């Protein structure tokens, strides 16, 4: 980009970008040798199916959406800069410095300025974030710490004075920052944080203190080496004139400078240590922070939901500590939205590498015949085809989440805030857990070659693994979903309204919980099993039964164990309920995406993927449906048989379906996923 080109040009496709796009789409029209079924494969009689035609360009256009241009701009920038590409072998120190140079290159050379989109256009921000994470997950996390966490806390928890003072510095990377919430002894339990911010009315300052070792801020991204500021979450303590002497107003957020802007040395009273080498994400400099009577101006309190006057009086539009705490965390939900969205992006990369390898790799075959593609084996299809279908399902579900989040940021509707909070918790937990398991499955599906670091699975798996923990431990988040469902269940019987995402529960307690119809329980035709109404009803029936039964169990055990003990006694039941509900939401969004697809061939491909996703999930939990006679034995067998058949059909279009992700070679960059001369290029890497 020319230096004179403005930021607004990002959204305008240039002639060069249009040309690149045409060239990339043309590749989809040129048959790739190893993606075509060879004559000997047609000899396989295990599951004959007519291959469905797929318009890859149309499907890709439907999948990529309106922000594809800025993603391609990011890909092209890094592809043109070998010095900014992450090598397979790199030390922690080198990786951290490279990550910083990558971030500066993105913002200052490629002129990608994402900060304004955090609030103005979250969908565009998450599209940028996905592309950046595809370059290097460490870069994606460092990017997120700077703009979503540190920057987002200033925008969402602060007021105009904070935005005016810090926006430009955050945007242009002069003010590299941290998000200091987690402590050594407290992670998920944010209300239990122990760091203290005591107001001094004489000097008009807050004094930040770490009272004990357990209160040391831990795992703080950007803290060990690069950060200059931190948003520190601490208990706001005010002096009083009663016998207590002080009043604890709960956890608040404060801007705390941690390093000198000129010398980059830690400021007085601030101790910074390095958390060291991690399982993954070693391009991110995680550190530990201790505060010893660090004084900051009163204005450094991020005061959107609570403020302190010059004479030490506390003011807030929210009446209780719990309401202020909920409002504060509600504004930080964007981190969960981003992780769910990015996790799908990582799953796209892994499944593309694994499927391409499986189409290329040939092993065994009929007697005296050429070897066949390993993706023609039912076992390999069973591993990868439902995963491919799930990748599409998760994509549409997270796109829906981003849309709801964007709407929430514009309207601040209270009901929508609660809906997005629970939905983001559920999708972040479910998608990241699925992706973590799938990364190992993809590695195994590629055999010994999958174990080579150059083929990416190890790095992807290790870097993504922590997605299950930060921004909320997955088990804790699922409990939040279950708690919200129980609240909706209770409100329903008290005449309250149900939120948008949960509204199917309005009819579920009557329709879905009535005695299963003995006639429909035996229907086993393909048309019936592929009917989206049957599929969605089955998902919702399971959720409704789980909700009703766990509510009854909680009521029973509360009498003898108390509410905490009853919750713990039913915990696994609650987690299953939450997962079942999220699966229902995912399927509903997938069905909508199929119905809304304008291109006939793309719609047919998506319908096939959607049916496979739905029936595979029903089959995996077939015991639940059998136990209550929702599905008769013969129907269960039909579901299993059809699931296998659909897997084979998806296998026939797998090459086109993964091509629709439109991932450039630099992003895949695994020799086993290369479309030509793969093995000659692979062997060169080890010296032949």
C-alpha positions as CSV (number, residue, x, y, z in Angstrom):
1,X,0.0,0.0,0.0
2,X,1.2,3.5,-0.8
3,X,2.0,5.7,2.3
4,X,-0.6,8.2,1.1
5,X,-3.4,5.6,0.9
6,X,-5.9,6.1,3.7
7,X,-7.4,3.6,6.0
8,X,-10.8,3.9,4.3
9,X,-9.2,2.2,1.3
10,X,-9.2,-1.1,3.1
11,X,-12.8,-1.8,2.1
12,X,-12.3,-0.9,-1.6
13,X,-11.1,-3.8,-3.8
14,X,-8.1,-2.8,-5.9
15,X,-7.5,-4.0,-9.4
16,X,-4.6,-6.1,-8.1
17,X,-6.8,-7.8,-5.5
18,X,-9.6,-8.5,-8.0
19,X,-6.9,-10.1,-10.3
20,X,-5.6,-12.2,-7.5
21,X,-9.2,-13.3,-6.7
22,X,-9.8,-14.3,-10.3
23,X,-6.6,-16.3,-10.4
24,X,-7.4,-18.1,-7.2
25,X,-10.9,-18.9,-8.4
26,X,-9.6,-20.2,-11.7
27,X,-7.6,-22.8,-9.7
28,X,-10.8,-24.3,-8.6
29,X,-11.8,-25.0,-12.2
30,X,-8.5,-26.8,-13.1
31,X,-8.7,-30.5,-12.1
32,X,-6.1,-31.4,-9.5
33,X,-4.7,-34.9,-10.2
34,X,-4.9,-36.3,-6.7
35,X,-8.3,-34.8,-6.0
36,X,-9.9,-36.7,-8.9
37,X,-11.2,-40.3,-8.4
38,X,-9.1,-42.6,-10.5
39,X,-10.7,-45.5,-12.4
40,X,-9.5,-48.1,-10.0
41,X,-11.4,-46.3,-7.1
42,X,-14.6,-46.9,-9.0
43,X,-14.1,-50.6,-8.5
44,X,-14.9,-50.1,-4.8
45,X,-18.4,-51.4,-4.3
46,X,-18.7,-50.7,-0.6
47,X,-20.8,-47.5,-1.0
48,X,-21.5,-46.4,-4.6
49,X,-22.8,-42.8,-4.9
50,X,-23.3,-40.4,-7.7
51,X,-20.9,-37.5,-7.3
52,X,-22.6,-34.2,-6.7
53,X,-21.5,-31.1,-8.7
54,X,-20.3,-28.2,-6.6
55,X,-19.7,-24.7,-7.7
56,X,-16.7,-24.0,-5.6
57,X,-16.6,-20.2,-6.4
58,X,-20.3,-19.8,-5.3
59,X,-19.9,-21.8,-2.2
60,X,-16.7,-20.0,-1.3
61,X,-18.4,-16.6,-1.8
62,X,-21.2,-17.7,0.5
63,X,-18.8,-18.9,3.1
64,X,-16.3,-16.0,3.1
65,X,-18.8,-13.2,3.3
66,X,-18.3,-9.4,2.9
67,X,-14.8,-9.1,4.6
68,X,-12.8,-11.4,2.4
69,X,-10.9,-8.5,0.8
70,X,-9.3,-7.4,4.0
71,X,-8.4,-11.0,4.8
72,X,-6.8,-11.5,1.4
73,X,-4.9,-8.2,2.0
74,X,-3.4,-9.6,5.2
75,X,-2.6,-13.0,3.6
76,X,-0.9,-11.2,0.6
77,X,1.2,-9.0,2.9
78,X,2.6,-11.8,4.9
79,X,3.1,-13.9,1.8
80,X,5.2,-11.1,0.3
81,X,7.3,-10.8,3.5
82,X,9.4,-14.0,4.1
83,X,11.2,-12.2,6.9
84,X,7.9,-12.1,8.8
85,X,6.9,-15.7,8.3
86,X,7.2,-18.0,11.4
87,X,9.8,-20.8,10.8
88,X,9.2,-24.3,12.0
89,X,12.1,-24.2,14.4
90,X,12.4,-21.0,16.5
91,X,13.4,-20.2,20.1
92,X,11.0,-18.6,22.5
93,X,13.0,-15.3,22.6
94,X,13.1,-15.2,18.8
95,X,9.5,-16.0,18.5
96,X,8.5,-13.2,20.8
97,X,10.4,-10.7,18.9
98,X,9.1,-12.0,15.5
99,X,5.6,-11.8,16.9
100,X,6.1,-8.1,17.8
101,X,7.6,-7.4,14.3
102,X,4.7,-9.2,12.7
103,X,2.2,-7.0,14.6
104,X,4.0,-3.8,13.8
105,X,4.3,-4.9,10.1
106,X,0.5,-5.5,10.0
107,X,-0.4,-2.2,11.5
108,X,2.3,0.2,10.3
109,X,3.3,-1.3,6.9
110,X,0.1,-3.1,5.7
111,X,-1.9,-0.2,7.2
112,X,-4.4,-2.6,8.9
113,X,-5.9,-0.5,11.7
114,X,-8.4,-2.8,13.5
115,X,-9.0,-0.9,16.8
116,X,-11.9,1.2,15.6
117,X,-13.7,-1.9,14.5
118,X,-13.8,-3.4,18.0
119,X,-16.9,-1.3,18.6
120,X,-17.9,0.1,15.2
121,X,-17.9,-3.1,13.2
122,X,-17.1,-6.2,15.3
123,X,-17.7,-8.6,12.3
124,X,-14.9,-6.9,10.5
125,X,-12.7,-7.0,13.5
126,X,-13.2,-10.7,14.0
127,X,-12.5,-11.4,10.3
128,X,-9.2,-9.6,10.7
129,X,-8.5,-11.5,13.8
130,X,-9.2,-14.9,12.1
131,X,-6.8,-14.0,9.3
132,X,-4.1,-12.8,11.7
133,X,-4.4,-16.0,13.8
134,X,-4.1,-18.1,10.6
135,X,-0.6,-16.6,10.0
136,X,0.5,-17.6,13.5
137,X,-1.8,-18.3,16.5
138,X,0.7,-16.5,18.8
139,X,0.3,-13.4,16.6
140,X,-3.5,-13.8,16.8
141,X,-3.4,-13.9,20.6
142,X,-1.0,-11.0,20.9
143,X,-3.2,-9.1,18.5
144,X,-6.2,-9.9,20.7
145,X,-4.5,-8.9,23.9
146,X,-3.6,-5.5,22.4
147,X,-6.9,-4.6,20.8
148,X,-9.7,-6.8,22.3
149,X,-8.5,-7.1,25.9
150,X,-6.4,-4.1,26.7
151,X,-7.9,-1.8,24.1
152,X,-11.4,-3.3,24.6
153,X,-11.3,-2.7,28.3
154,X,-10.5,1.0,27.7
155,X,-13.3,1.4,25.2
156,X,-15.9,-0.7,27.0
157,X,-15.2,0.0,30.7
158,X,-13.9,3.5,30.4
159,X,-15.5,6.8,29.5
160,X,-14.8,9.5,26.9
161,X,-11.7,10.9,28.8
162,X,-10.1,7.4,28.6
163,X,-10.9,7.0,24.9
164,X,-9.5,10.5,24.1
165,X,-6.3,9.8,26.0
166,X,-5.5,6.3,24.9
167,X,-7.2,5.5,21.6
168,X,-4.5,6.6,19.2
169,X,-1.6,5.1,21.2
170,X,-3.4,1.7,21.4
171,X,-4.3,1.9,17.7
172,X,-0.8,2.7,16.4
173,X,0.9,0.4,19.0
174,X,2.7,3.1,20.9
175,X,0.8,2.0,23.9
176,X,1.3,-1.8,24.0
177,X,-0.8,-3.1,26.9
178,X,-1.9,-6.0,29.0
179,X,-5.1,-7.3,30.6
180,X,-4.2,-8.1,34.2
181,X,-7.2,-10.1,35.6
182,X,-6.0,-13.6,36.4
183,X,-4.1,-14.1,39.7
184,X,-2.1,-17.0,40.9
185,X,-4.9,-18.2,43.2
186,X,-7.9,-17.0,41.3
187,X,-8.8,-17.5,37.6
188,X,-12.4,-18.4,36.9
189,X,-13.6,-16.9,40.2
190,X,-13.0,-13.2,39.3
191,X,-15.0,-12.0,42.3
192,X,-12.4,-13.7,44.5
193,X,-9.5,-11.5,43.2
194,X,-7.3,-10.2,46.0
195,X,-5.4,-7.3,44.4
196,X,-6.4,-4.1,46.2
197,X,-6.9,-0.5,45.0
198,X,-7.3,1.8,48.0
199,X,-8.3,5.4,47.5
200,X,-6.2,8.1,49.1
201,X,-8.4,11.2,49.4
202,X,-5.4,13.3,50.5
203,X,-3.5,12.9,47.2
204,X,-6.5,12.0,45.0
205,X,-4.9,8.7,44.0
206,X,-5.5,5.0,44.1
207,X,-2.8,2.8,45.7
208,X,-2.5,-0.6,44.0
209,X,-1.2,-3.4,46.2
210,X,-0.6,-7.1,45.9
211,X,-1.4,-8.3,49.5
212,X,0.1,-11.8,49.2
213,X,1.7,-14.2,46.7
214,X,-1.6,-15.6,45.7
215,X,-2.7,-12.2,44.4
216,X,0.3,-11.9,42.0
217,X,-1.2,-11.3,38.5
218,X,-0.3,-14.4,36.5
219,X,-0.2,-15.5,32.8
220,X,-0.6,-11.8,31.7
221,X,0.0,-11.6,28.0
222,X,2.4,-8.8,26.8
223,X,3.6,-8.3,30.4
224,X,6.9,-10.2,30.4
225,X,8.7,-8.1,27.7
226,X,6.6,-5.7,25.6
227,X,3.8,-4.2,27.6
228,X,3.8,-0.6,28.8
229,X,0.3,-0.4,30.4
230,X,-2.0,-2.8,32.1
231,X,-5.7,-2.9,32.8
232,X,-5.6,-4.2,36.4
233,X,-8.6,-5.7,38.0
234,X,-8.6,-5.0,41.7
235,X,-10.9,-4.6,44.7
236,X,-11.8,-0.9,45.1
237,X,-11.5,0.0,48.8
238,X,-12.7,3.3,50.2
239,X,-11.8,4.8,53.6
240,X,-14.9,5.3,55.9
241,X,-15.5,7.0,59.1
242,X,-17.3,4.0,60.8
243,X,-15.9,1.3,63.0
244,X,-14.8,-0.8,59.9
245,X,-12.5,1.9,58.6
246,X,-12.8,0.8,54.9
247,X,-15.5,-0.2,52.5
248,X,-14.9,-2.9,49.8
249,X,-16.9,-1.8,46.6
250,X,-16.0,-5.0,44.7
251,X,-13.8,-5.6,41.6
252,X,-13.1,-2.7,39.3
253,X,-10.7,-2.0,36.5
254,X,-7.8,0.5,36.6
255,X,-5.2,1.7,34.0
256,X,-1.8,1.1,35.5
257,X,1.4,2.2,33.6
258,X,4.0,-0.6,34.2
259,X,7.0,0.5,32.2
260,X,8.6,3.8,31.4
261,X,7.6,5.0,27.9
262,X,11.2,6.1,27.1
263,X,13.5,3.6,28.9
264,X,11.0,0.7,28.9
265,X,12.2,-0.1,32.5
266,X,9.6,-1.2,35.1
267,X,8.2,1.7,37.0
268,X,8.7,2.1,40.8
269,X,6.8,-0.4,42.9
270,X,6.1,-2.8,39.9
271,X,7.8,-6.2,39.8
272,X,7.7,-8.1,36.5
273,X,8.7,-11.7,36.0
274,X,8.5,-14.0,33.0
275,X,6.2,-17.0,33.1
276,X,8.7,-18.8,30.8
277,X,8.3,-21.5,28.2
278,X,4.8,-22.9,27.7
279,X,3.3,-25.8,25.9
280,X,2.4,-23.5,23.1
281,X,1.9,-19.8,22.2
282,X,5.6,-19.1,22.9
283,X,5.4,-16.0,20.7
284,X,3.3,-14.4,23.5
285,X,5.3,-13.0,26.4
286,X,3.2,-14.0,29.4
287,X,4.4,-12.5,32.7
288,X,3.6,-12.1,36.3
289,X,3.0,-8.7,38.0
290,X,3.3,-7.7,41.6
291,X,2.4,-4.2,42.8
292,X,3.9,-2.6,45.9
293,X,2.1,0.6,46.8
294,X,1.8,1.8,43.2
295,X,0.1,5.1,43.0
296,X,-2.1,6.1,40.0
297,X,-4.4,9.1,39.5
298,X,-8.1,8.8,40.4
299,X,-8.9,9.3,36.7
300,X,-7.2,6.0,35.9
301,X,-10.3,4.2,37.3
302,X,-12.3,2.9,34.3
303,X,-15.5,4.4,35.5
304,X,-18.3,3.5,33.2
305,X,-20.1,1.5,35.8
306,X,-18.8,3.1,39.0
307,X,-16.8,6.2,40.0
308,X,-15.2,7.9,43.0
309,X,-15.6,11.6,43.6
310,X,-12.8,13.9,44.7
311,X,-13.9,13.6,48.3
312,X,-14.0,9.8,48.2
313,X,-17.7,9.1,47.7
314,X,-18.7,6.2,45.5
315,X,-21.3,6.7,42.7
316,X,-22.9,4.3,40.3
317,X,-26.0,3.9,38.3
318,X,-26.1,0.2,39.3
319,X,-27.3,-0.4,42.9
320,X,-25.3,-3.5,43.9
321,X,-21.8,-5.0,43.7
322,X,-23.2,-8.0,41.8
323,X,-25.0,-5.9,39.2
324,X,-21.8,-3.8,38.6
325,X,-19.7,-6.9,38.4
326,X,-22.1,-8.5,35.9
327,X,-22.1,-5.3,33.8
328,X,-18.3,-5.2,33.8
329,X,-17.9,-8.9,32.7
330,X,-20.7,-8.5,30.2
331,X,-18.7,-5.9,28.4
332,X,-15.8,-8.3,28.1
333,X,-17.8,-11.0,26.4
334,X,-16.2,-10.1,23.0
335,X,-13.1,-12.2,24.0
336,X,-15.2,-15.3,24.1
337,X,-16.8,-14.4,20.8
338,X,-13.4,-14.0,19.3
339,X,-12.1,-17.3,20.6
340,X,-15.0,-19.3,19.2
341,X,-14.6,-17.6,15.9
342,X,-10.8,-18.1,15.8
343,X,-11.2,-21.7,16.8
344,X,-13.3,-22.4,13.7
345,X,-10.6,-20.8,11.6
346,X,-8.0,-23.2,13.1
347,X,-10.3,-26.2,12.5
348,X,-10.6,-25.2,8.9
349,X,-6.8,-25.3,8.5
350,X,-6.5,-28.7,10.2
351,X,-9.3,-30.4,8.4
352,X,-8.1,-29.1,5.1
353,X,-4.6,-30.5,5.6
354,X,-6.0,-33.8,6.8
355,X,-8.5,-34.2,4.0
356,X,-6.0,-33.2,1.3
357,X,-3.5,-35.7,2.6
358,X,-6.2,-38.4,2.7
359,X,-7.1,-37.8,-0.9
360,X,-3.5,-37.9,-1.9
361,X,-2.2,-40.8,0.2
362,X,-2.8,-44.3,-1.3
363,X,-2.5,-47.6,0.7
364,X,-3.5,-51.1,-0.2
365,X,-6.3,-52.0,-2.6
366,X,-8.1,-54.9,-4.4
367,X,-5.8,-57.8,-5.4
368,X,-3.6,-57.0,-8.4
369,X,-5.0,-53.5,-8.6
370,X,-3.4,-50.1,-7.9
371,X,-3.6,-48.8,-4.3
372,X,-6.5,-46.6,-3.3
373,X,-6.9,-43.3,-1.6
374,X,-7.1,-43.8,2.2
375,X,-10.2,-41.5,2.2
376,X,-12.0,-44.3,0.4
377,X,-11.7,-46.4,3.6
378,X,-14.8,-46.2,5.8
379,X,-12.7,-45.7,8.9
380,X,-11.0,-42.6,7.5
381,X,-14.3,-41.2,6.3
382,X,-15.7,-41.8,9.8
383,X,-12.8,-39.8,11.3
384,X,-12.9,-36.8,8.9
385,X,-16.2,-36.4,7.1
386,X,-18.4,-35.6,10.2
387,X,-15.5,-33.3,11.3
388,X,-15.7,-31.5,8.0
389,X,-19.5,-31.2,8.3
390,X,-19.0,-29.9,11.9
391,X,-16.6,-27.2,10.6
392,X,-19.3,-25.8,8.4
393,X,-21.9,-26.1,11.2
394,X,-19.6,-24.2,13.6
395,X,-18.8,-21.5,11.0
396,X,-22.5,-20.6,10.6
397,X,-23.1,-20.8,14.3
398,X,-20.2,-18.4,15.1
399,X,-21.3,-16.1,12.3
400,X,-24.7,-15.9,14.0
401,X,-22.9,-15.2,17.3
402,X,-20.9,-12.4,15.8
403,X,-24.1,-10.9,14.3
404,X,-25.9,-11.0,17.7
405,X,-22.8,-9.5,19.4
406,X,-22.7,-6.7,16.9
407,X,-26.4,-6.0,17.4
408,X,-25.8,-6.0,21.2
409,X,-23.0,-3.4,20.9
410,X,-25.3,-1.1,18.9
411,X,-28.5,-1.5,20.9
412,X,-27.3,-2.4,24.5
413,X,-30.6,-4.2,24.8
414,X,-30.6,-5.9,28.3
415,X,-32.2,-9.1,27.1
416,X,-29.8,-9.4,24.2
417,X,-26.9,-8.9,26.5
418,X,-27.9,-11.9,28.6
419,X,-28.6,-13.9,25.4
420,X,-25.2,-13.2,24.0
421,X,-23.5,-13.8,27.3
422,X,-24.9,-17.4,27.5
423,X,-24.5,-18.1,23.8
424,X,-20.9,-17.0,23.7
425,X,-20.1,-19.0,26.8
426,X,-21.7,-22.1,25.2
427,X,-20.2,-21.8,21.7
428,X,-16.7,-20.9,23.0
429,X,-16.7,-24.0,25.2
430,X,-18.2,-26.4,22.7
431,X,-16.3,-25.3,19.7
432,X,-12.9,-25.0,21.3
433,X,-13.3,-28.4,23.0
434,X,-14.3,-30.0,19.7
435,X,-11.4,-28.4,17.8
436,X,-8.9,-29.5,20.4
437,X,-10.0,-33.1,20.0
438,X,-10.2,-32.8,16.2
439,X,-6.6,-31.6,16.0
440,X,-5.4,-34.8,17.5
441,X,-7.7,-36.8,15.3
442,X,-6.3,-35.0,12.2
443,X,-2.8,-35.7,13.3
444,X,-3.6,-39.4,13.7
445,X,-5.4,-39.5,10.4
446,X,-2.2,-38.4,8.6
447,X,-0.1,-41.2,10.2
448,X,3.6,-40.7,10.7
449,X,3.7,-37.7,8.3
450,X,1.2,-35.9,10.6
451,X,3.8,-36.1,13.3
452,X,6.3,-34.0,11.4
453,X,6.4,-30.4,12.8
454,X,6.5,-28.9,9.3
455,X,3.0,-30.3,8.7
456,X,1.6,-28.0,11.4
457,X,-0.6,-30.3,13.5
458,X,1.8,-30.2,16.5
459,X,1.9,-26.4,16.5
460,X,-1.8,-26.0,15.9
461,X,-2.7,-28.4,18.6
462,X,-0.3,-26.9,21.2
463,X,-1.1,-23.3,20.4
464,X,-4.9,-23.9,20.4
465,X,-5.0,-26.1,23.5
466,X,-5.2,-23.1,25.9
467,X,-8.4,-21.9,24.1
468,X,-10.2,-24.3,26.4
469,X,-9.0,-22.4,29.4
470,X,-8.6,-18.7,28.9
471,X,-11.6,-16.3,28.6
472,X,-13.3,-18.8,30.9
473,X,-12.6,-22.4,31.6
474,X,-14.9,-24.5,29.4
475,X,-16.4,-26.5,32.2
476,X,-17.2,-23.3,34.1
477,X,-18.7,-21.7,31.0
478,X,-21.0,-24.7,30.3
479,X,-22.3,-24.4,33.9
480,X,-23.2,-20.8,33.1
481,X,-25.2,-22.0,30.1
482,X,-27.0,-24.6,32.2
483,X,-27.7,-22.0,34.9
484,X,-29.3,-19.8,32.3
485,X,-31.4,-22.6,30.9
486,X,-32.7,-23.4,34.4
487,X,-33.5,-19.7,34.9
488,X,-35.4,-19.7,31.6
489,X,-37.2,-22.9,32.6
490,X,-38.2,-21.3,36.0
491,X,-39.3,-18.1,34.3
492,X,-41.5,-19.9,31.8
493,X,-43.6,-21.3,34.6
494,X,-43.8,-17.9,36.3
495,X,-45.1,-16.2,33.1
496,X,-41.8,-14.6,32.1
497,X,-40.6,-14.1,28.5
498,X,-37.9,-16.3,27.0
499,X,-34.9,-14.8,25.3
500,X,-34.6,-15.2,21.5
501,X,-32.1,-18.1,21.4
502,X,-34.0,-20.1,24.0
503,X,-37.5,-19.5,22.6
504,X,-37.9,-23.1,21.4
505,X,-38.4,-24.0,25.1
506,X,-41.7,-22.2,25.0
507,X,-43.2,-25.2,23.3
508,X,-40.8,-27.9,24.4
509,X,-42.3,-28.7,27.7
510,X,-45.5,-29.7,26.1
511,X,-44.7,-30.8,22.5
512,X,-41.3,-32.3,23.0
513,X,-42.0,-33.9,26.3
514,X,-45.2,-35.6,25.3
515,X,-45.1,-39.4,24.9
516,X,-43.1,-40.3,21.8
517,X,-45.3,-41.1,18.8
518,X,-45.0,-44.9,18.3
519,X,-45.6,-44.5,14.6
520,X,-43.0,-41.8,13.8
521,X,-40.5,-43.6,16.1
522,X,-40.4,-46.3,13.5
523,X,-40.3,-44.2,10.3
524,X,-37.0,-44.9,8.7
525,X,-37.2,-43.6,5.1
526,X,-34.3,-41.4,3.8
527,X,-36.7,-38.5,3.2
528,X,-37.8,-38.6,6.8
529,X,-34.4,-38.9,8.3
530,X,-33.1,-36.1,6.1
531,X,-36.0,-33.8,7.0
532,X,-34.7,-30.9,9.0
533,X,-37.8,-30.9,11.1
534,X,-37.1,-34.4,12.3
535,X,-33.5,-33.6,13.0
536,X,-34.1,-30.4,14.9
537,X,-37.0,-32.0,16.8
538,X,-34.7,-34.8,17.9
539,X,-32.1,-32.4,19.2
540,X,-34.6,-30.3,21.0
541,X,-36.4,-33.3,22.5
542,X,-33.1,-34.4,24.0
543,X,-32.4,-31.0,25.5
544,X,-35.9,-30.6,26.9
545,X,-35.8,-34.0,28.6
546,X,-32.4,-33.2,30.1
547,X,-33.7,-29.8,31.3
548,X,-36.8,-31.3,32.9
549,X,-34.9,-34.1,34.6
550,X,-32.1,-32.1,36.0
551,X,-34.5,-29.5,37.3
552,X,-36.3,-32.3,39.2
553,X,-33.0,-33.7,40.5
554,X,-31.8,-30.3,41.7
555,X,-35.1,-29.7,43.5
556,X,-34.8,-33.1,45.2
557,X,-31.2,-32.9,46.3
558,X,-31.4,-29.3,47.5
559,X,-33.6,-30.4,50.4
560,X,-30.8,-32.5,51.8
561,X,-27.5,-31.1,50.4
562,X,-28.3,-27.4,50.0
563,X,-28.0,-25.6,46.7
564,X,-24.2,-25.9,46.3
565,X,-24.2,-29.6,47.2
566,X,-27.1,-30.3,44.9
567,X,-25.5,-28.5,42.0
568,X,-22.3,-30.5,42.5
569,X,-24.3,-33.8,42.7
570,X,-25.9,-33.0,39.3
571,X,-22.9,-31.4,37.7
572,X,-22.3,-34.0,34.9
573,X,-26.0,-33.9,34.1
574,X,-25.8,-30.1,33.9
575,X,-22.8,-30.2,31.5
576,X,-24.6,-32.6,29.2
577,X,-27.7,-30.4,29.2
578,X,-25.6,-27.3,28.2
579,X,-23.8,-29.2,25.4
580,X,-27.1,-30.6,24.1
581,X,-28.6,-27.1,24.0
582,X,-25.6,-25.6,22.1
583,X,-25.8,-28.5,19.6
584,X,-29.5,-27.5,19.1
585,X,-28.5,-23.9,18.4
586,X,-25.7,-25.0,16.0
587,X,-28.0,-27.2,14.0
588,X,-30.8,-24.6,13.8
589,X,-28.3,-22.0,12.4
590,X,-26.9,-24.6,9.9
591,X,-30.4,-25.4,8.7
592,X,-31.1,-21.6,8.2
593,X,-27.8,-21.2,6.3
594,X,-28.8,-24.1,4.0
595,X,-32.2,-22.6,3.3
596,X,-30.8,-19.1,2.7
597,X,-28.1,-20.2,0.3
598,X,-28.9,-18.6,-3.1
599,X,-26.9,-21.0,-5.3
600,X,-28.5,-24.4,-6.0
601,X,-25.3,-26.5,-6.2
602,X,-23.9,-24.8,-3.1
603,X,-27.2,-25.4,-1.3
604,X,-27.2,-29.1,-2.2
605,X,-23.7,-29.4,-0.9
606,X,-24.5,-27.6,2.3
607,X,-27.7,-29.8,2.8
608,X,-25.5,-32.9,2.5
609,X,-23.1,-31.6,5.1
610,X,-26.0,-30.5,7.4
611,X,-27.6,-33.9,7.2
612,X,-24.4,-35.6,8.0
613,X,-23.8,-33.3,11.0
614,X,-27.3,-33.9,12.4
615,X,-27.5,-37.7,11.9
616,X,-23.9,-38.2,13.1
617,X,-24.8,-36.4,16.4
618,X,-28.1,-38.4,16.8
619,X,-26.3,-41.7,16.2
620,X,-23.5,-40.8,18.7
621,X,-26.2,-40.3,21.4
622,X,-28.5,-43.1,20.1
623,X,-28.7,-44.6,23.5
624,X,-30.6,-41.6,24.9
625,X,-33.2,-41.9,22.1
626,X,-33.6,-45.6,22.5
627,X,-34.0,-45.5,26.2
628,X,-37.2,-43.4,25.9
629,X,-38.4,-45.1,22.7
630,X,-38.0,-41.9,20.7
631,X,-36.2,-44.1,18.1
632,X,-37.2,-47.7,17.4
633,X,-34.5,-50.3,16.8
634,X,-35.0,-50.5,13.1
635,X,-34.9,-46.7,12.8
636,X,-31.6,-46.6,14.8
637,X,-30.1,-49.0,12.3
638,X,-31.4,-46.9,9.4
639,X,-29.8,-43.8,11.0
640,X,-26.4,-45.5,11.3
641,X,-26.6,-46.8,7.7
642,X,-27.6,-43.4,6.3
643,X,-24.8,-41.7,8.3
644,X,-22.3,-44.0,6.7
645,X,-23.8,-43.4,3.2
646,X,-23.7,-39.6,3.7
647,X,-20.1,-39.8,4.8
648,X,-19.2,-41.4,1.5
649,X,-21.2,-38.8,-0.4
650,X,-19.3,-36.0,1.4
651,X,-16.1,-37.8,0.6
652,X,-16.9,-37.5,-3.1
653,X,-17.1,-33.7,-2.8
654,X,-14.5,-33.3,-0.1
655,X,-11.9,-31.7,-2.4
656,X,-14.4,-29.0,-3.5
657,X,-15.8,-28.5,0.0
658,X,-12.4,-27.8,1.5
659,X,-11.4,-25.6,-1.5
660,X,-14.4,-23.4,-0.6
661,X,-12.6,-22.4,2.5
662,X,-10.3,-20.6,0.1
663,X,-7.2,-20.9,2.3
664,X,-4.1,-19.7,0.4
665,X,-1.0,-22.0,0.2
666,X,0.9,-19.8,2.7
667,X,-1.7,-20.4,5.4
668,X,-1.7,-24.2,4.8
669,X,2.0,-24.5,4.1
670,X,2.1,-28.2,5.1
671,X,3.9,-30.3,2.4
672,X,1.4,-33.1,2.8
673,X,-1.4,-30.6,1.8
674,X,0.3,-29.3,-1.3
675,X,-1.7,-29.9,-4.5
676,X,1.2,-30.9,-6.7
677,X,4.7,-32.5,-6.3
678,X,3.9,-32.8,-2.6
679,X,6.4,-35.6,-1.9
680,X,9.3,-34.2,-3.9
681,X,8.9,-30.9,-2.0
682,X,8.5,-32.8,1.3
683,X,11.7,-34.9,0.8
684,X,13.7,-31.8,0.0
685,X,12.9,-30.5,3.5
686,X,14.9,-33.4,5.0
687,X,17.9,-33.0,2.7
688,X,17.2,-35.3,-0.3
